[in-house]
Amino acid sequence: MKFEKIHNKGQARLFKNRYLEYLTKTHPLVIWGIYIPLIGFMLYFTASVLAFSIFQISLSFLAGILFGRYLSMSYTGLFFIFLLRVKEQ
């Protein structure tokens, strides 16, 4: 198998308008600046107001991960099942 290097020059444009194109650029630290305080607040609220223990918070986190994994796997499986049915017809 031959590996071909991709030569990208610049970035893809989303809009013809320069102002709209300027608004699409975001520094990666902005994402961290939004989600880290939000996660901290949620953990504080859960521990203090709802009086969850560390064990309950960890168990809720793992249950969310497993449930999300189950949903993504089931949706992916259903997609391929229906995709194969459509291709057969």
C-alpha positions as CSV (number, residue, x, y, z in Angstrom):
1,M,0.0,0.0,0.0
2,K,1.4,3.3,-1.1
3,F,1.2,6.3,1.3
4,E,0.5,9.6,-0.3
5,K,1.2,12.7,1.7
6,I,-1.5,15.3,1.7
7,H,-0.3,18.8,0.9
8,N,-2.8,21.3,2.3
9,K,-2.3,25.0,1.7
10,G,-4.2,27.3,4.1
11,Q,-7.6,26.6,5.6
12,A,-11.0,25.8,4.0
13,R,-13.3,28.7,3.9
14,L,-16.9,28.3,5.2
15,F,-18.3,31.7,4.2
16,K,-17.6,34.2,1.4
17,N,-18.1,37.1,3.9
18,R,-14.9,38.0,5.7
19,Y,-16.7,39.0,8.9
20,L,-18.5,35.6,9.2
21,E,-15.3,33.8,8.4
22,Y,-13.5,35.7,11.2
23,L,-16.2,34.6,13.7
24,T,-15.6,30.9,12.9
25,K,-12.0,31.1,14.3
26,T,-11.8,30.1,18.0
27,H,-8.7,29.5,20.1
28,P,-8.6,26.0,21.6
29,L,-8.3,27.4,25.1
30,V,-11.8,28.9,24.8
31,I,-13.3,25.4,24.9
32,W,-11.3,24.5,28.0
33,G,-12.3,27.8,29.5
34,I,-16.0,27.0,29.1
35,Y,-16.0,23.3,30.0
36,I,-13.6,23.2,33.0
37,P,-15.5,25.7,35.1
38,L,-18.8,24.1,34.1
39,I,-17.6,20.7,35.2
40,G,-16.3,22.1,38.4
41,F,-19.6,23.8,39.1
42,M,-21.5,20.6,38.4
43,L,-19.3,18.6,40.7
44,Y,-19.6,21.2,43.4
45,F,-23.4,21.4,43.0
46,T,-23.7,17.6,43.1
47,A,-21.5,17.2,46.2
48,S,-22.9,20.1,48.2
49,V,-26.5,20.7,47.3
50,L,-27.5,17.2,46.3
51,A,-25.2,15.6,48.9
52,F,-23.8,12.9,46.7
53,S,-20.8,11.1,47.9
54,I,-17.6,10.7,45.9
55,F,-18.7,7.1,45.3
56,Q,-22.1,8.1,44.0
57,I,-20.6,10.8,41.7
58,S,-18.1,8.2,40.3
59,L,-20.8,5.6,39.8
60,S,-23.0,8.2,38.0
61,F,-20.1,9.1,35.8
62,L,-19.4,5.5,34.9
63,A,-23.1,4.8,34.3
64,G,-23.2,7.7,31.9
65,I,-20.2,6.5,30.0
66,L,-21.5,3.0,29.7
67,F,-25.0,4.2,28.8
68,G,-23.6,6.5,26.1
69,R,-21.4,3.7,24.8
70,Y,-24.5,1.5,24.6
71,L,-26.5,4.1,22.7
72,S,-23.7,4.8,20.2
73,M,-23.2,1.1,19.6
74,S,-26.9,0.4,19.2
75,Y,-27.4,3.3,16.8
76,T,-24.4,2.3,14.8
77,G,-25.6,-1.3,14.6
78,L,-29.1,-0.2,13.5
79,F,-27.6,2.1,10.9
80,F,-25.7,-0.7,9.3
81,I,-28.6,-3.1,9.5
82,F,-30.9,-0.7,7.7
83,L,-28.2,0.3,5.3
84,L,-27.7,-3.4,4.3
85,R,-31.5,-3.8,3.9
86,V,-31.6,-0.8,1.6
87,K,-28.6,-2.0,-0.5
88,E,-30.2,-5.4,-0.9
89,Q,-33.4,-4.0,-2.5
